[in-house]
Amino acid sequence: MSSMFGMADGDPTTALWNWAVAGHFDADRIRGAIAGTLERSVVPLGDDGAVLCDVYPVGGDFPTLVDVYLAPAGVVEAHAASAVAVRLGAAVLLPDDSLNPSRYVCAEPDGTLSLVHVDETETDDGPERRNARPCTGECQEPRRPAAA
């Protein structure tokens, strides 16, 4: 997980953060938690603000999906997800940097980060994730190459 802890400059990035939150949360609460973490305004898609955020419900064990656009490049995604998990009191899943499609980083409500596997089903409303379980280490896949 070493790549989760790198830092960059503070300029906005075009990267998209895709998270799934354990529990049903309204969009205002999610945006408020992200805004508090990033210390920037976080607004719905289509509004003017430093960070754009789309929140929508699906089924599964992580039924609130969150897409964050224009997050500051100087913020490590896993650290932001960890802080948001603490603010919400709910686990947050985010993609890890492996090639294994079932493996995620889980930010626990206490701020702990760990690797987990989840079962994912695509639905018309979006991906539903269930059955989170710890990564045992038997799943070690090659890491994605670092961007040049």
N, C-alpha and C positions, 0 to 999 in steps of 0.2 A: 504494500500500500504506500510505498514511499512517494509515489508521484502525487498523492493526495495532499502532500504538505509543502509543495513548491509555492513560491510567491512570484508575482509579476508586478508590473507598474499599476497605478491607480486609474488608468483610463478605462472607459467602458469597453466591453468586449462584445463581439457578435455571437459569442457562445450562448447556447440555450441550456438551461438547467431544467431537467425533467425529474420531478420528485413525486413520490406517492406517500401520503400521510395516513397513519393508522388512526382511523376515526373520521367522523363526519364534522367538517368545519366549514363555516361560511367564508366567502371570499374576503370579506373585510378583516376577519380575524387572521387569516393567513397573510394577507398583505401587511397588516399591522406588525405581525411577528417578523416578517422579512425586513420591513422598514426599520424596526428597532435594531435588528441585527446589523444591517448594512449602513444605518445612519443616513439614509437617503429616502426620498419619497418613492413610494411604490404604488403604481396606479394600474387600473385595468387596461387591457389592450385598447388602443384607440384614443386614450387620454394623453395629455402631456405630463411627463414626469421623468425622473432620472432612471427609474427601473420600471419595466412593464411586466405585468403578471396576469396570467390566465389561470383560473381555478375552476375545476368542474368535477362533479361526482360520477363515480362508477360503482361497481359492486366489489366484492372481495374483502380481504382483511385490511387493505390500504385503500379505502374508498374515496379519498380526496386526492385528485391529481393536480399538480402545480407545475406550470411552465413559467420560468423566469427568463425574461429577455433583457439584454443590456446590463447584466450584472457587472459590477466593477472588476476589472481584470486583476486588481491587487488583492482580491479576496479569494481564498481557497474554498472551493465549493463545499467540500466535506466539513470544513470548519463552520461555514454559514449554515449548512443543514443541521449540524450539531446544536448550534445556538438556537435555531428555530425550533428544533425538537424540544429543547429545554423550555422555551417560551410557551409552546403549545401543550407541553406535558404529554406528548405523543411521539411515537417512533416515526422517523422519516427515512424512506428508501431512496437511494440515488444510484445510478449506474456506477460500477467500478471500472477499472481501466484494463480489464482482461478481455479476452475474446469469448469468454463463457457467457452465453446469453441469460443464464438463470442466476448468475451471481451478482449481488448488489452490495453496496456499503449500507449498513443500517446505523443511523444516528438514533440512539436510544434517548428516552426522556431525561436521563441523567447526564447526557452529553457524551456518553461512551460511543466510540465508533468500532464496528466490527464487520467482518465479511459474513454474509448470509446467502443462502440460496432460497429462491421462491419459485412457486409454480405460477406461470403466467398464461392467461387465456385472453386472446383478442376478442373483443365484443364490438358491437356497433357503437357503443358509448366510449370505448377506449379499453386499454389493457387492464384486466383485473388480476391482482396479485394475491396469492394465498399461500399458506403453509410455510412461513418463514422458518428457516432452521439454520443453525450455525454451519459455516463452511468448515469441514473437517481437515482440510489440507490435502485431501486426496484429489481435489479438483484443480490443482495448480495448473493453469494454462499459461502459455506464453503471453507476456504483456504486449499491449499494443506499442508499436514504436513511438518514441517521443517525437513530437512535431519539430521540424527543423527550423 
